[in-house]
Amino acid sequence: MYEVKDGSRTLQFSGSLLSESSSWRPDSLRWIEFQLYKTESGSYIISRVGVSVVYHGAACELVSKYKLNESTPETLRDNAVPCRECLPSRSLPFVFPEKDRTWAHVTDKPGDVMDALYKQDPGGSLYLTNVAKRLLEKASDRDDQLDMVYRLEIIP
């Protein structure tokens, strides 16, 4: 049984993990993690988590912008990093850590998996990020339906 978060919702299902991909690098403060599942009934579930290890002080403008909640420094992740703008200390009584942002998409159609992963540039062109490409490369090796829509694009 798998569980995937979608904001404040939790999706539970049985199936298999087709692939996962991350944009994490050793110096990353924020990154994206993707997982792609196929349920026993044949639906696809994309899970995306925006991860952050940054925390802020109360006076930082990003606290209200991101609607961050106060927390004690003891609850920070081991690898937590202070905001480069407000430079809060871990000795403050309260800090404001950035929250992981979770999103999930469920579909029965492999083409919808692609559509959910596309980004749009300022000129309106669609593209796949490198982390999304890696996710689809691995998944298409394990799923023939995804392989067909990922590896072959028919241009009208």
Backbone as CSV, one residue per row, in Angstrom:
resi,resn,N_x,N_y,N_z,CA_x,CA_y,CA_z,C_x,C_y,C_z
1,MET,0.848,-1.179,0.000,0.000,0.000,0.000,0.894,1.243,0.000
2,TYR,0.601,2.164,-0.894,1.340,3.416,-0.983,0.471,4.556,-0.480
3,GLU,1.130,5.611,-0.019,0.464,6.852,0.344,1.189,8.006,-0.330
4,VAL,0.409,8.905,-0.911,0.934,10.082,-1.592,0.173,11.286,-1.064
5,LYS,0.886,12.369,-0.777,0.256,13.593,-0.299,-0.074,14.504,-1.488
6,ASP,-1.236,15.145,-1.369,-1.671,16.149,-2.332,-2.191,17.325,-1.520
7,GLY,-1.288,18.248,-1.181,-1.654,19.315,-0.263,-1.963,18.706,1.090
8,SER,-3.150,18.957,1.608,-3.523,18.393,2.908,-4.215,17.038,2.771
9,ARG,-4.401,16.560,1.554,-5.047,15.263,1.305,-4.003,14.157,1.236
10,THR,-4.424,12.931,1.543,-3.587,11.756,1.396,-4.290,10.776,0.468
11,LEU,-3.585,10.321,-0.551,-4.112,9.304,-1.469,-3.481,7.966,-1.104
12,GLN,-4.297,6.947,-0.859,-3.809,5.602,-0.573,-4.195,4.691,-1.723
13,PHE,-3.282,3.795,-2.109,-3.567,2.901,-3.230,-2.590,1.728,-3.214
14,SER,-2.976,0.694,-3.923,-2.104,-0.457,-4.149,-1.632,-0.397,-5.587
15,GLY,-0.410,-0.789,-5.811,0.146,-0.752,-7.151,1.643,-0.898,-7.098
16,SER,2.317,-0.242,-8.055,3.777,-0.336,-8.091,4.379,1.029,-8.421
17,LEU,5.575,1.232,-7.912,6.341,2.437,-8.214,7.050,2.206,-9.541
18,LEU,6.707,3.007,-10.556,7.345,2.865,-11.863,8.700,3.559,-11.903
19,SER,8.786,4.741,-11.293,10.056,5.471,-11.315,10.017,6.620,-10.325
20,GLU,11.205,7.135,-10.044,11.338,8.336,-9.235,12.535,9.123,-9.740
21,SER,12.472,10.432,-9.518,13.515,11.323,-10.004,13.565,12.539,-9.097
22,SER,14.745,13.113,-8.966,14.926,14.262,-8.083,15.885,15.260,-8.711
23,SER,15.667,16.527,-8.418,16.596,17.567,-8.875,17.617,17.912,-7.791
24,TRP,17.626,17.156,-6.685,18.535,17.420,-5.569,19.996,17.351,-6.018
25,ARG,20.792,18.276,-5.501,22.252,18.292,-5.659,22.838,18.572,-4.278
26,PRO,24.107,18.256,-4.046,24.689,18.454,-2.707,24.550,19.873,-2.148
27,ASP,24.500,20.884,-3.001,24.397,22.262,-2.514,22.965,22.821,-2.584
28,SER,21.979,21.957,-2.833,20.592,22.410,-3.002,19.963,22.885,-1.698
29,LEU,19.281,24.013,-1.784,18.448,24.493,-0.683,16.988,24.118,-0.921
30,ARG,16.618,24.021,-2.183,15.267,23.642,-2.594,15.397,22.725,-3.807
31,TRP,14.515,21.737,-3.883,14.545,20.829,-5.024,13.182,20.156,-5.187
32,ILE,13.032,19.449,-6.303,11.793,18.746,-6.636,12.067,17.245,-6.613
33,GLU,11.110,16.494,-6.051,11.157,15.030,-6.082,9.868,14.529,-6.722
34,PHE,10.006,13.671,-7.735,8.871,13.064,-8.415,8.855,11.567,-8.147
35,GLN,7.655,11.018,-8.038,7.446,9.579,-8.087,6.279,9.344,-9.042
36,LEU,6.367,8.254,-9.802,5.295,7.890,-10.718,4.891,6.451,-10.417
37,TYR,3.616,6.263,-10.122,3.069,4.963,-9.745,2.046,4.509,-10.772
38,LYS,1.805,3.195,-10.788,0.680,2.634,-11.531,-0.101,1.775,-10.543
39,THR,-1.394,2.058,-10.431,-2.223,1.331,-9.480,-2.567,-0.046,-10.036
40,GLU,-3.065,-0.903,-9.176,-3.468,-2.240,-9.613,-4.574,-2.180,-10.660
41,SER,-5.406,-1.126,-10.620,-6.487,-0.980,-11.596,-6.036,-0.292,-12.886
42,GLY,-4.765,0.125,-12.960,-4.232,0.689,-14.192,-4.138,2.205,-14.239
43,SER,-4.512,2.889,-13.169,-4.381,4.355,-13.139,-2.934,4.732,-12.862
44,TYR,-2.572,5.926,-13.315,-1.246,6.478,-13.039,-1.380,7.551,-11.970
45,ILE,-0.421,7.606,-11.069,-0.393,8.645,-10.044,0.988,9.282,-10.062
46,ILE,0.998,10.593,-10.287,2.238,11.361,-10.227,2.258,12.063,-8.870
47,SER,3.357,11.941,-8.172,3.562,12.652,-6.922,4.729,13.604,-7.108
48,ARG,4.511,14.871,-6.740,5.587,15.863,-6.798,5.702,16.520,-5.428
49,VAL,6.922,16.585,-4.920,7.169,17.257,-3.650,8.234,18.315,-3.879
50,GLY,7.905,19.548,-3.566,8.881,20.627,-3.550,9.477,20.673,-2.158
51,VAL,10.742,20.330,-2.042,11.406,20.222,-0.751,12.248,21.474,-0.514
52,SER,12.258,21.942,0.738,13.088,23.076,1.114,13.708,22.822,2.482
53,VAL,14.947,23.258,2.649,15.626,23.169,3.948,15.877,24.566,4.530
54,VAL,15.229,25.579,3.964,15.442,26.971,4.361,14.485,27.353,5.494
55,TYR,15.007,28.122,6.454,14.153,28.678,7.503,14.411,30.174,7.627
56,HIS,13.407,30.874,8.175,13.404,32.334,8.221,13.177,32.836,9.638
57,GLY,13.505,34.108,9.843,13.168,34.808,11.076,11.823,35.483,10.925
58,ALA,11.220,35.893,12.024,9.869,36.464,12.024,9.748,37.705,11.144
59,ALA,10.796,38.510,11.031,10.718,39.764,10.278,10.907,39.578,8.767
60,CYS,11.242,38.388,8.318,11.494,38.143,6.891,10.193,38.279,6.100
61,GLU,10.238,38.989,4.977,9.039,39.188,4.157,8.495,37.880,3.580
62,LEU,9.344,36.858,3.470,8.888,35.586,2.913,7.990,34.809,3.881
63,VAL,8.033,35.141,5.160,7.178,34.467,6.143,5.703,34.690,5.798
64,SER,5.335,35.931,5.521,3.936,36.192,5.162,3.641,35.780,3.723
65,LYS,4.592,35.979,2.835,4.381,35.608,1.428,4.094,34.115,1.291
66,TYR,4.856,33.272,1.992,4.690,31.817,1.914,3.743,31.269,2.983
67,LYS,3.221,32.156,3.844,2.312,31.755,4.931,2.959,30.681,5.810
68,LEU,4.166,30.990,6.275,4.921,30.038,7.087,4.473,30.090,8.546
69,ASN,4.540,28.949,9.195,4.170,28.833,10.607,5.413,28.814,11.476
70,GLU,5.278,29.381,12.670,6.413,29.385,13.586,6.648,27.987,14.131
71,SER,7.914,27.757,14.456,8.337,26.466,14.975,9.541,26.708,15.865
72,THR,9.828,25.773,16.729,11.020,25.910,17.555,12.229,25.410,16.768
73,PRO,13.401,25.954,17.025,14.592,25.524,16.291,14.885,24.017,16.412
74,GLU,14.450,23.404,17.522,14.686,21.966,17.708,13.969,21.118,16.658
75,THR,12.914,21.656,16.061,12.155,20.888,15.069,12.725,21.007,13.660
76,LEU,13.725,21.846,13.474,14.325,22.005,12.146,15.029,20.719,11.716
77,ARG,15.075,20.516,10.421,15.831,19.392,9.868,17.307,19.569,10.202
78,ASP,18.023,18.474,10.264,19.458,18.543,10.563,20.213,19.396,9.552
79,ASN,19.764,19.354,8.297,20.453,20.088,7.236,19.817,21.450,6.959
80,ALA,18.999,21.963,7.886,18.324,23.251,7.698,19.342,24.383,7.548
81,VAL,18.989,25.335,6.669,19.880,26.445,6.334,19.133,27.758,6.541
82,PRO,19.769,28.749,7.168,19.085,30.039,7.350,18.907,30.773,6.023
83,CYS,17.826,31.517,5.922,17.554,32.359,4.757,18.750,33.291,4.531
84,ARG,19.154,33.442,3.289,20.301,34.288,2.963,19.981,35.775,3.089
85,GLU,18.695,36.101,3.137,18.288,37.504,3.252,18.186,37.948,4.716
86,CYS,17.477,37.159,5.532,17.227,37.596,6.920,18.202,36.985,7.929
87,LEU,18.926,35.958,7.542,19.966,35.319,8.365,19.542,35.058,9.826
88,PRO,18.459,34.287,10.027,18.032,34.015,11.401,18.983,33.061,12.116
89,SER,19.035,33.191,13.415,19.877,32.323,14.232,19.055,31.147,14.748
90,ARG,19.706,30.010,14.910,19.040,28.857,15.526,18.790,29.092,17.015
91,SER,19.353,30.143,17.565,19.150,30.420,18.992,17.891,31.249,19.252
92,LEU,17.173,31.654,18.210,15.909,32.374,18.390,14.884,31.445,19.037
93,PRO,13.938,31.992,19.783,12.918,31.123,20.377,12.016,30.475,19.318
94,PHE,11.801,31.202,18.189,10.982,30.668,17.107,11.625,30.981,15.766
95,VAL,11.479,30.060,14.832,11.904,30.247,13.451,10.725,29.850,12.561
96,PHE,10.855,30.106,11.281,9.771,29.850,10.340,10.307,29.015,9.165
97,PRO,10.270,27.686,9.292,10.794,26.842,8.219,9.851,26.812,7.017
98,GLU,10.436,26.757,5.832,9.621,26.570,4.636,9.059,25.154,4.667
99,LYS,7.848,25.005,4.166,7.152,23.723,4.166,7.378,23.008,2.834
100,ASP,7.417,21.682,2.905,7.409,20.902,1.668,6.050,21.111,1.009
101,ARG,6.066,21.243,-0.308,4.828,21.456,-1.055,4.525,20.187,-1.834
102,THR,3.383,19.590,-1.516,3.023,18.319,-2.138,1.899,18.512,-3.146
103,TRP,1.950,17.717,-4.193,0.960,17.752,-5.271,0.869,16.354,-5.851
104,ALA,-0.313,15.950,-6.230,-0.496,14.650,-6.882,-1.502,14.797,-8.012
105,HIS,-1.346,13.941,-9.001,-2.251,13.921,-10.145,-2.575,12.468,-10.452
106,VAL,-3.858,12.178,-10.612,-4.321,10.814,-10.911,-4.979,10.826,-12.280
107,THR,-4.632,9.851,-13.124,-5.233,9.747,-14.446,-5.213,8.297,-14.920
108,ASP,-6.119,7.983,-15.809,-6.143,6.651,-16.425,-5.396,6.638,-17.758
109,LYS,-5.055,7.824,-18.267,-4.471,7.934,-19.606,-2.982,8.267,-19.533
110,PRO,-2.134,7.490,-20.195,-0.696,7.787,-20.175,-0.366,9.152,-20.779
111,GLY,-1.141,9.610,-21.751,-0.909,10.931,-22.334,-1.119,12.046,-21.333
112,ASP,-2.033,11.838,-20.388,-2.268,12.833,-19.345,-1.091,12.940,-18.387
113,VAL,-0.330,11.851,-18.248,0.889,11.900,-17.435,1.842,12.917,-18.050
114,MET,2.023,12.815,-19.356,2.881,13.765,-20.063,2.367,15.191,-19.889
115,ASP,1.072,15.379,-20.125,0.484,16.723,-20.037,0.697,17.338,-18.653
116,ALA,0.591,16.520,-17.605,0.750,17.024,-16.244,2.188,17.433,-15.942
117,LEU,3.142,16.869,-16.664,4.558,17.159,-16.410,5.107,18.304,-17.263
118,TYR,4.405,18.651,-18.338,4.881,19.742,-19.187,4.862,21.074,-18.448
119,LYS,5.846,21.902,-18.732,5.917,23.294,-18.290,5.750,24.157,-19.531
120,GLN,5.414,25.418,-19.324,5.275,26.352,-20.438,6.237,27.506,-20.244
121,ASP,7.035,27.791,-21.277,7.962,28.912,-21.180,7.219,30.217,-21.471
122,PRO,7.862,31.373,-21.232,7.172,32.662,-21.428,6.634,32.862,-22.846
123,GLY,7.224,32.193,-23.834,6.744,32.307,-25.206,5.586,31.379,-25.533
124,GLY,5.210,30.541,-24.577,4.075,29.638,-24.788,4.461,28.234,-25.229
125,SER,5.752,27.978,-25.430,6.180,26.640,-25.845,6.206,25.696,-24.654
126,LEU,5.799,24.462,-24.898,5.811,23.443,-23.860,7.153,22.722,-23.843
127,TYR,7.593,22.346,-22.648,8.842,21.603,-22.518,8.782,20.746,-21.264
128,LEU,9.663,19.763,-21.202,9.815,18.920,-20.022,11.118,19.288,-19.326
129,THR,11.070,19.449,-18.016,12.300,19.693,-17.258,13.151,18.426,-17.276
130,ASN,14.421,18.561,-16.939,15.299,17.389,-16.901,14.830,16.361,-15.883
131,VAL,14.341,16.820,-14.736,13.875,15.883,-13.715,12.629,15.130,-14.208
132,ALA,11.755,15.792,-14.956,10.576,15.127,-15.525,10.992,14.141,-16.622
133,LYS,11.973,14.526,-17.433,12.475,13.604,-18.471,13.049,12.335,-17.860
134,ARG,13.845,12.501,-16.785,14.419,11.319,-16.123,13.319,10.418,-15.563
135,LEU,12.278,11.021,-15.000,11.155,10.255,-14.477,10.506,9.442,-15.593
136,LEU,10.243,10.081,-16.727,9.585,9.409,-17.846,10.482,8.377,-18.522
137,GLU,11.776,8.653,-18.605,12.716,7.674,-19.184,12.665,6.359,-18.418
138,LYS,12.768,6.464,-17.086,12.756,5.258,-16.252,11.402,4.561,-16.309
139,ALA,10.320,5.339,-16.236,8.974,4.747,-16.231,8.650,4.089,-17.556
140,SER,9.093,4.691,-18.652,8.775,4.123,-19.967,9.488,2.796,-20.199
141,ASP,10.573,2.549,-19.479,11.231,1.244,-19.555,10.394,0.157,-18.886
142,ARG,9.486,0.549,-17.993,8.680,-0.413,-17.230,7.219,-0.459,-17.654
143,ASP,6.783,0.484,-18.514,5.371,0.555,-18.882,5.247,0.854,-20.372
144,ASP,4.709,-0.096,-21.131,4.614,0.049,-22.589,3.713,1.198,-23.014
145,GLN,2.634,1.449,-22.276,1.729,2.542,-22.640,2.423,3.897,-22.492
146,LEU,3.155,4.079,-21.417,3.919,5.321,-21.244,5.016,5.430,-22.295
147,ASP,5.638,4.315,-22.595,6.704,4.300,-23.595,6.195,4.836,-24.930
148,MET,4.995,4.417,-25.309,4.439,4.856,-26.595,4.198,6.359,-26.631
149,VAL,3.674,6.939,-25.561,3.378,8.379,-25.595,4.616,9.230,-25.316
150,TYR,5.594,8.670,-24.613,6.795,9.445,-24.312,7.775,9.456,-25.475
151,ARG,8.024,8.322,-26.064,9.071,8.207,-27.070,8.629,8.591,-28.485
152,LEU,7.325,8.676,-28.724,6.835,9.027,-30.053,5.825,10.152,-29.939
153,GLU,6.149,11.279,-30.528,5.226,12.409,-30.562,4.830,12.651,-32.006
154,ILE,3.557,12.618,-32.288,3.062,12.843,-33.646,2.693,14.310,-33.770
155,ILE,3.358,14.993,-34.701,3.140,16.420,-34.927,2.150,16.575,-36.072
156,PRO,1.028,17.259,-35.818,0.027,17.439,-36.894,0.527,18.373,-37.985
